[in-house]
C-alpha cells in the first residue's frame, strides 16, 4: 500500500515538473529514467490495459512539445520514422481484423521506441546535459543492484518491505545456483538494465566527476553492479558485460586514464577466479555454446525453448513476410525476430539497419575524432553494442520497463552524435 502510494505521488510530482516548470521538457528525460526503478508497477486504465509511469512521462513531454511548440534541435532518423509508420499501420489493420486488448499492449510497448526518438529531437544536448543524464542512469542502475543484493542477503526483510516472496534459486540436474530474481522490480530481467553502468562510470571518470573522483567509491560501485549481474544469473547481461569490457581493453585509447586497463584487468581476473570457485562457470560458457546453436542442457534450462521460438519466428517470416500482426507470436526472445515476424520482414530490416548504422556512426566518429568528445563517443559506441546485443538476442519490447531503457539510450546516443556533427559544421 505504501509503495503504491509512493508511485502515485512520484508520478504526480513528475507530471507537474514536466508540464509546468520552465525546464520541464529537459527534465522529462530524467523523470523517465527515474521510473526505471519502479519495475512492474503500473496504473490500470481499463481491465487488461496498464500504463507505466515511463509512458505517462513520455506522453506528458510530447504533449508539452505540441502545446508550447518547443524548439526542434535534431532530425528524426528516417528509419525510425518509417518503423513508426509500419507500427501504426499494423495496429490499424489489427484493430479492423483481429482486435484484442493484447494487440494494444504490445503495440504501445513497442511504439515507445518511436516516441522517445521523437521526444529527443526537442532536447538540447550539451556535454553537461549528457553527463547529468547518464549520472541519473548510473544512480538508478546502481540502486537496482543494491536492492537486488539486499534481496539476496536479507530475503525476509526485503520481502516484507516490498510484499513479495523470495524465490531465487536456479537448479538444473544437480547444479544449484542461488540467483537473484529482483522480485521488488518484478523479474530477473532487471539485470538487463545494469550493464550500461560500467561505460557510464568510465565516462564520468574521464570527465573527473565527483562521483568517481574517489577510487574507493568507484571500486564500490563497480563491485556492487558486477556482483548484482553475476547473482542475477542473467546470461544476456553477462554477455553484454563481457563484450563491453573486451571492447574497453582492446580499443579504448586511454590517454586520459593511463591506468584504466590494468585496473580493469585486475578486477576482471579477480571476478573470473571467483566465478570459477562457484558452480556457475558452465552456465557462463553456455552463452557462447547457445550462440553457435549448441544447447548445453546441464546449464542452459531455457536455451532449447528460446531456440525453438526463434525457429518458429523464422518459419513465420518465410510464410508470412508481411507479418502476422501485433500479439500474434508470443514472446520470441529476440526483438529483431519479434518485429520481423509480427509486422513484417521489411520493418525488421529497417530496424536492424537503424541499429547498425547508429553504432557505426559513433564508432567511426570516435576513431576519427581526436578531441575531448573522444571518450564520449567511445562510451556511446559501448552503449550501442549493449543495445545491439540486447535487441537482437533478447526480448525487451513487450515490457515497457525493459524496452524503454534501451530505446532511450539509443535515442540519446543518436542525438548526441548529431550534436557533435552540428558543432563541427558551426
Order of alpha helices (4+ residues) and beta strands (2+ residues): alpha-alpha-beta-beta-alpha-alpha-alpha-alpha-alpha-beta-beta-alpha-alpha-alpha-alpha-alpha-alpha-alpha-alpha-alpha-alpha-alpha
